[in-house]
Amino acid sequence: MRIGEGTIEEIKENGLAKVKVSRDFLYVACSACAGAEHVMIMAYNGLGAREGDRVRYEVDDSHLAMSSFICFIMPLLLAAAGALAGYGLGTETMWGIAGAVIGLAFGVAGVKYYDNRLGKVIDTKASITAILEDGEDDNESVTA
């Protein structure tokens, strides 16, 4: 489990809250998020926190190792396999480039498929576990 802190920006009607997370508590290895000062995540609001409350949340990270492999390594392996297959079929460099592009396209399609499938199997949303008081350190919390 990964634990982070953030501020609730918006309460949704379906029991979810939009939490603004600072760079110090980012739990994702996302290149788009690395340069961001704040990132918004959706979290289950079982404690009834309100807009403006500082909260602690937990995220299940048991699926991150396989997801990282699928997201970063699989497309590269498929692009390399496509390039080797392209060079094997033709003697020109263009065949290798075409094979790499086709392999990369299959890799991207595989990532999209995996992402859709993972979203149906595993709930990747965070859960709010505590409402923090102003000036409170990380070890204390107030729960409802």
SULJO-V167623 format. One line per field, one symbol per residue. phi: phi as a letter, one per 30 degrees, with the letter a starting at -180 (. if undefined). A space follows every 50 residues. Layout:
# SULJO-V167623
phi = ???
This chain:
# SULJO-V167623
phi = .ccbbacdcaccdcicbccdcdedcdccccdddddddbbcbcbdcdcidc ejddbcbbbdcdcddddddddcdedddddddddddddddbccdddddddd ddddddddddddddddddddccdcddbdcaccddidddccaccc
